[in-house]
Amino acid sequence: MPARDPPLHLAVGNINVDVYLLVDYLPGPDDNVVAREAYLGPGGAASNYSVAVSRLGHRAAIVGHTGRLAKQLGVLAGLEAAGVDTSFVKIHEDEMPGIVIVLVTPGGERTMISMRGANNLLRGDEARGAVADVLHVASRGVEVLERAASSTRPGIVSYDPGSSVARREGGLILEAARRYVDILVLNRVEYQLVAGNRGIEEARGLLGGRLRYIIVKRGSEGAVLVARDGVWHVEALRLGEPVDTTGAGDVFIAAFNTYLVERGDPLEALQAASAAAGIKVTRRGAQSAPSREEVEKILRENPPRIREYGRGASRAQG
């Protein structure tokens, strides 16, 4: 009997050129900071997710728009070299690609200034009829999510709207998630914008319809998984000095989805996500995701601790 192909993830979102400036501190008004180093790299949440999925052993395809400059700088070639299918990417000769200026401090924290460019041309239905095990929509509004979910045939849908969308669309995100999404991914600020005054301990009340899980990313404090049968916290693994946190959230959800599809256990997926993100932040660049072997080694030797949210007891799953 022939072996089944690995699961396919279809990522819908931004394809960017990231310009990294390594600075000693973030400048204030009228300040002038001289960068210690600068380098270019590929980026965009959907791009980062796709590369991470591929390195974890699943198939990945990306849906997006970009400009000729991104092709000239090797962004698409880099995606293809990582094993990502770019056949759903449209290149515009007369449009600038998305560009992000990333200021990175010695502790690895970053501040970003973005220009959407050709990303603004994304509708969401460019892969109409595609069948995928996972559809992941990242850093795009509810309208793109609705088109992507309605025009494809996914098994699981995850949605990471990002801060600018959460500020702009707020409560619309939760309404759309209940209709189209299995896994909603937010950081702490985005959670407050979407959930209003509800604390994490009340977050199970937000689930309903299709929405099964809410993940709240908390940076160095780990992450919280809200499920219908409980709320769980996973620690953030400290595997060395943080170098660059850019793309860590994309690696986190890529690993969560990969392990959830394979194993069916959300807590095991949560551990794998923490391990993958913990490795990523020790490396430069948004697309420096770990391999499956690296994640498995952490899970064997130093698995992240999980505990019920609000309780002191913890456990490390084997």
DODRENDREN-591603 format. One record per residue (C-alpha): residue in one letter; y, z, x. Coordinates in nm, 2 decimals, always signed. Layout:
BEGIN
a / Y / Z / X
...
END
This chain:
BEGIN
m / +0.00 / +0.00 / +0.00
p / +0.33 / -0.10 / +0.16
a / +0.57 / +0.17 / +0.26
r / +0.87 / +0.22 / +0.02
d / +1.21 / +0.15 / +0.16
p / +1.43 / +0.45 / +0.23
p / +1.66 / +0.55 / -0.05
l / +1.98 / +0.34 / -0.08
h / +2.33 / +0.50 / -0.10
l / +2.62 / +0.29 / -0.23
a / +2.96 / +0.43 / -0.11
v / +3.28 / +0.32 / -0.28
g / +3.61 / +0.40 / -0.12
n / +3.83 / +0.36 / +0.18
i / +3.78 / +0.17 / +0.51
n / +4.04 / +0.29 / +0.76
v / +4.16 / +0.26 / +1.11
d / +4.22 / +0.62 / +1.24
v / +4.48 / +0.68 / +1.51
y / +4.41 / +1.02 / +1.67
l / +4.68 / +1.21 / +1.85
l / +4.57 / +1.53 / +2.03
v / +4.86 / +1.77 / +2.03
d / +4.91 / +2.14 / +2.14
y / +5.06 / +2.23 / +1.80
l / +5.18 / +2.06 / +1.48
p / +5.55 / +1.97 / +1.49
g / +5.80 / +2.11 / +1.25
p / +6.13 / +1.95 / +1.13
d / +6.34 / +1.80 / +1.41
d / +6.06 / +1.88 / +1.66
n / +5.92 / +1.64 / +1.91
v / +5.56 / +1.70 / +2.03
v / +5.41 / +1.49 / +2.32
a / +5.05 / +1.41 / +2.25
r / +4.80 / +1.49 / +2.54
e / +4.58 / +1.20 / +2.44
a / +4.54 / +0.92 / +2.19
y / +4.25 / +0.71 / +2.07
l / +4.15 / +0.48 / +1.79
g / +3.85 / +0.51 / +1.57
p / +3.70 / +0.40 / +1.24
g / +3.75 / +0.62 / +0.93
g / +3.78 / +0.64 / +0.56
a / +3.57 / +0.88 / +0.35
a / +3.33 / +0.62 / +0.22
s / +3.29 / +0.47 / +0.57
n / +3.22 / +0.81 / +0.72
y / +2.97 / +0.89 / +0.44
s / +2.79 / +0.56 / +0.49
v / +2.75 / +0.61 / +0.87
a / +2.63 / +0.96 / +0.82
v / +2.37 / +0.86 / +0.56
s / +2.24 / +0.58 / +0.79
r / +2.20 / +0.82 / +1.08
l / +2.01 / +1.06 / +0.86
g / +1.76 / +0.78 / +0.79
h / +1.86 / +0.64 / +0.45
r / +2.00 / +0.30 / +0.38
a / +2.37 / +0.27 / +0.32
a / +2.61 / +0.00 / +0.18
i / +2.98 / +0.03 / +0.14
v / +3.21 / -0.12 / -0.12
g / +3.57 / -0.16 / -0.01
h / +3.87 / -0.38 / +0.09
t / +4.03 / -0.40 / +0.44
g / +4.26 / -0.61 / +0.64
r / +4.20 / -0.85 / +0.93
l / +4.32 / -0.60 / +1.18
a / +4.03 / -0.37 / +1.10
k / +3.79 / -0.65 / +1.18
q / +3.97 / -0.73 / +1.50
l / +3.95 / -0.37 / +1.61
g / +3.57 / -0.36 / +1.55
v / +3.57 / -0.13 / +1.25
l / +3.33 / -0.35 / +1.05
a / +3.12 / -0.43 / +1.35
g / +3.09 / -0.05 / +1.41
l / +2.97 / +0.00 / +1.05
e / +2.71 / -0.28 / +1.09
a / +2.60 / -0.14 / +1.43
a / +2.54 / +0.19 / +1.25
g / +2.31 / +0.02 / +1.00
v / +2.56 / +0.00 / +0.71
d / +2.55 / -0.30 / +0.48
t / +2.90 / -0.45 / +0.46
s / +2.83 / -0.74 / +0.23
f / +3.04 / -0.57 / -0.05
v / +3.35 / -0.55 / +0.18
k / +3.63 / -0.80 / +0.12
i / +3.86 / -0.88 / +0.42
h / +4.22 / -0.98 / +0.34
e / +4.39 / -1.19 / +0.60
d / +4.74 / -1.10 / +0.49
e / +4.69 / -0.73 / +0.42
m / +4.71 / -0.43 / +0.65
p / +4.40 / -0.21 / +0.65
g / +4.42 / +0.15 / +0.56
i / +4.57 / +0.34 / +0.85
v / +4.56 / +0.72 / +0.91
i / +4.75 / +0.91 / +1.17
v / +4.54 / +1.22 / +1.26
l / +4.70 / +1.50 / +1.45
v / +4.44 / +1.72 / +1.61
t / +4.51 / +2.06 / +1.76
p / +4.30 / +2.23 / +2.04
g / +4.10 / +2.43 / +1.78
g / +3.99 / +2.11 / +1.61
e / +4.20 / +2.14 / +1.29
r / +4.37 / +1.83 / +1.18
t / +4.66 / +1.71 / +0.97
m / +4.66 / +1.35 / +0.84
i / +4.92 / +1.10 / +0.73
s / +4.77 / +0.80 / +0.55
m / +4.88 / +0.45 / +0.44
r / +4.63 / +0.30 / +0.19
g / +4.70 / -0.07 / +0.27
a / +4.42 / -0.30 / +0.15
n / +4.23 / +0.00 / +0.01
n / +4.47 / -0.02 / -0.29
l / +4.30 / -0.34 / -0.40
l / +3.97 / -0.16 / -0.47
r / +3.87 / -0.18 / -0.84
g / +3.53 / -0.01 / -0.82
d / +3.32 / -0.28 / -0.99
e / +3.28 / -0.51 / -0.69
a / +2.91 / -0.43 / -0.66
r / +2.84 / -0.50 / -1.03
g / +2.47 / -0.49 / -1.11
a / +2.37 / -0.31 / -0.79
v / +2.08 / -0.06 / -0.81
a / +2.11 / +0.24 / -0.58
d / +1.95 / +0.58 / -0.55
v / +2.29 / +0.74 / -0.49
l / +2.64 / +0.62 / -0.58
h / +2.91 / +0.81 / -0.39
v / +3.28 / +0.75 / -0.48
a / +3.52 / +0.91 / -0.24
s / +3.90 / +0.95 / -0.22
r / +3.96 / +0.73 / -0.52
g / +4.09 / +0.80 / -0.87
v / +3.90 / +0.84 / -1.20
e / +3.95 / +0.48 / -1.30
v / +3.76 / +0.36 / -0.99
l / +3.49 / +0.62 / -1.05
e / +3.44 / +0.50 / -1.41
r / +3.42 / +0.13 / -1.31
a / +3.18 / +0.20 / -1.03
a / +2.95 / +0.42 / -1.23
s / +2.96 / +0.18 / -1.53
s / +2.90 / -0.14 / -1.34
t / +2.61 / -0.02 / -1.12
r / +2.27 / +0.14 / -1.18
p / +2.26 / +0.46 / -0.97
g / +2.01 / +0.74 / -0.98
i / +2.25 / +1.02 / -0.87
v / +2.63 / +0.99 / -0.87
s / +2.85 / +1.21 / -0.65
y / +3.23 / +1.22 / -0.65
d / +3.47 / +1.35 / -0.39
p / +3.82 / +1.27 / -0.52
g / +4.02 / +1.41 / -0.23
s / +4.34 / +1.61 / -0.24
s / +4.59 / +1.33 / -0.33
v / +4.38 / +1.23 / -0.63
a / +4.32 / +1.60 / -0.74
r / +4.70 / +1.66 / -0.73
r / +4.77 / +1.35 / -0.93
e / +4.48 / +1.35 / -1.18
g / +4.38 / +1.72 / -1.20
g / +4.20 / +1.79 / -1.52
l / +4.11 / +1.43 / -1.58
i / +3.86 / +1.47 / -1.29
l / +3.65 / +1.73 / -1.47
e / +3.65 / +1.53 / -1.79
a / +3.53 / +1.21 / -1.61
a / +3.28 / +1.41 / -1.40
r / +3.10 / +1.55 / -1.71
r / +3.05 / +1.19 / -1.83
y / +2.97 / +1.01 / -1.51
v / +2.89 / +1.25 / -1.22
d / +2.60 / +1.47 / -1.11
i / +2.77 / +1.62 / -0.81
l / +3.14 / +1.70 / -0.79
v / +3.27 / +1.78 / -0.44
l / +3.60 / +1.96 / -0.39
n / +3.78 / +2.18 / -0.13
r / +3.94 / +2.51 / -0.22
v / +4.28 / +2.36 / -0.31
e / +4.12 / +2.07 / -0.51
y / +3.91 / +2.32 / -0.70
q / +4.22 / +2.51 / -0.82
l / +4.38 / +2.18 / -0.92
v / +4.08 / +2.08 / -1.12
a / +3.95 / +2.41 / -1.26
g / +4.29 / +2.58 / -1.32
n / +4.27 / +2.96 / -1.33
r / +3.89 / +2.98 / -1.32
g / +3.75 / +3.16 / -1.02
i / +3.43 / +3.05 / -0.85
e / +3.24 / +3.32 / -1.04
e / +3.33 / +3.14 / -1.36
a / +3.26 / +2.79 / -1.23
r / +2.93 / +2.75 / -1.41
g / +3.12 / +2.72 / -1.73
l / +3.27 / +2.40 / -1.59
l / +2.93 / +2.23 / -1.58
g / +2.82 / +2.02 / -1.87
g / +2.72 / +1.67 / -1.98
r / +2.59 / +1.49 / -1.67
l / +2.76 / +1.73 / -1.43
r / +2.49 / +1.94 / -1.26
y / +2.65 / +2.07 / -0.94
i / +3.00 / +2.15 / -0.81
i / +3.03 / +2.19 / -0.44
v / +3.34 / +2.38 / -0.31
k / +3.40 / +2.32 / +0.06
r / +3.56 / +2.62 / +0.24
g / +3.60 / +2.50 / +0.60
s / +3.51 / +2.77 / +0.85
e / +3.40 / +2.99 / +0.56
g / +3.11 / +2.76 / +0.46
a / +3.07 / +2.62 / +0.11
v / +2.97 / +2.72 / -0.24
l / +2.72 / +2.54 / -0.46
v / +2.77 / +2.59 / -0.83
a / +2.45 / +2.51 / -1.03
r / +2.34 / +2.58 / -1.38
d / +2.10 / +2.85 / -1.26
g / +2.34 / +3.03 / -1.02
v / +2.62 / +3.02 / -0.76
w / +2.53 / +3.01 / -0.39
h / +2.72 / +3.04 / -0.07
v / +2.61 / +2.88 / +0.26
e / +2.76 / +2.99 / +0.59
a / +2.94 / +2.75 / +0.82
l / +2.74 / +2.72 / +1.14
r / +2.92 / +2.79 / +1.46
l / +2.75 / +2.57 / +1.72
g / +3.03 / +2.57 / +1.98
e / +3.40 / +2.53 / +1.99
p / +3.53 / +2.30 / +1.71
v / +3.66 / +1.98 / +1.86
d / +3.75 / +1.77 / +1.55
t / +3.70 / +1.85 / +1.18
t / +3.79 / +1.50 / +1.06
g / +3.51 / +1.37 / +0.85
a / +3.31 / +1.69 / +0.84
g / +3.32 / +1.70 / +0.46
d / +3.19 / +1.35 / +0.44
v / +2.90 / +1.44 / +0.67
f / +2.84 / +1.75 / +0.45
i / +2.80 / +1.56 / +0.13
a / +2.60 / +1.28 / +0.30
a / +2.34 / +1.53 / +0.42
f / +2.34 / +1.71 / +0.08
n / +2.27 / +1.39 / -0.11
t / +2.01 / +1.27 / +0.15
y / +1.81 / +1.59 / +0.13
l / +1.85 / +1.63 / -0.24
v / +1.71 / +1.28 / -0.31
e / +1.42 / +1.34 / -0.07
r / +1.33 / +1.70 / -0.14
g / +1.47 / +1.78 / -0.48
d / +1.58 / +2.13 / -0.38
p / +1.96 / +2.19 / -0.39
l / +1.94 / +2.50 / -0.17
e / +1.75 / +2.31 / +0.10
a / +2.00 / +2.03 / +0.07
l / +2.29 / +2.29 / +0.11
q / +2.14 / +2.42 / +0.43
a / +2.10 / +2.07 / +0.57
a / +2.46 / +1.99 / +0.47
s / +2.59 / +2.29 / +0.66
a / +2.38 / +2.21 / +0.97
a / +2.50 / +1.85 / +0.97
a / +2.87 / +1.95 / +0.93
g / +2.83 / +2.22 / +1.20
i / +2.71 / +1.96 / +1.45
k / +2.98 / +1.71 / +1.35
v / +3.28 / +1.94 / +1.42
t / +3.18 / +1.97 / +1.78
r / +3.24 / +1.60 / +1.83
r / +3.54 / +1.37 / +1.83
g / +3.60 / +1.11 / +1.56
a / +3.53 / +1.09 / +1.19
q / +3.21 / +0.90 / +1.23
s / +3.03 / +1.12 / +1.49
a / +2.76 / +1.22 / +1.25
p / +2.44 / +1.37 / +1.38
s / +2.10 / +1.22 / +1.37
r / +1.81 / +1.33 / +1.14
e / +1.64 / +1.48 / +1.45
e / +1.94 / +1.69 / +1.53
v / +1.97 / +1.83 / +1.18
e / +1.60 / +1.91 / +1.16
k / +1.62 / +2.09 / +1.49
i / +1.89 / +2.32 / +1.36
l / +1.69 / +2.38 / +1.04
r / +1.39 / +2.48 / +1.24
e / +1.57 / +2.70 / +1.50
n / +1.89 / +2.83 / +1.34
p / +1.90 / +2.76 / +0.97
p / +2.23 / +2.85 / +0.79
r / +2.21 / +3.16 / +0.58
i / +2.24 / +3.13 / +0.20
r / +2.32 / +3.41 / -0.04
e / +2.40 / +3.44 / -0.40
y / +2.78 / +3.42 / -0.44
g / +2.93 / +3.77 / -0.47
r / +2.62 / +3.95 / -0.33
g / +2.56 / +4.07 / +0.02
a / +2.19 / +3.98 / +0.05
s / +2.12 / +3.65 / +0.23
r / +1.82 / +3.45 / +0.32
a / +1.73 / +3.17 / +0.56
q / +1.49 / +2.93 / +0.41
g / +1.22 / +2.79 / +0.62
END
